[in-house]
Amino acid sequence: MNHEWIMQILTFLTDLGYLGIALALMIEVIPSELVLSFSGFMVSTGKLTFIGAFLSGVIGGTVAQLFLYWLGYYGGRPFFEKYGKYMFIQPKHIHAAEKWFENHGTIVIFTARFIPIVRHAISIPAGISRMPLSTFSLYTFAAMLPWTLLFMVIGMELGTHWEHIEVIGIRYIKPLSLIALVSTMIYLYFSNRRNKRKD
């Protein structure tokens, strides 16, 4: 990654304040981990308040996924096969997300946020399958709470070394991914048992 280019964009966006944080997450030109860790760094310098930055991160991240949901809802898979590359979404991301969604159901809208590759595109099959917007929004908003908090806190702790989140963040993403996988399996196990009892 070109850190100089990223720094220029982050500086420009954070000069816009809380709106800039939300916009950075909505357009997703820069990974959310970097945006959130940088906002945490800005909080540590006193330029932003923790609550303001946190809410901006949660709202911006949620709206970004709503955008993908609506594109999936109205454009379907053909749209992303044709234009997905312009949004940094590759066919393999869509394929993996569709498999997860088909195999595990709506709960993955929450758990997949913590799993690399799948998390970038999980909103697309939700839109294509016409998942209720209220359910999708609730799961997405809930997932953005711990995700935003985690990387903001890391950014605050790293201070001027916030850019090292790419390396340090892996230490946190791996266990989060494992927890998400196990949680999904547990949910499916009890869900299947409950359905069998009803039959």
PyMOL commands that set and color helices and strands:
alter all, ss='L'
color gray80, all
select helices_A, chain A and resi 3-15+18-27+32-44+50-87+91-114+118-120+123-128+133-198
alter helices_A, ss='H'
color red, helices_A
deselect
rebuild
show_as cartoon
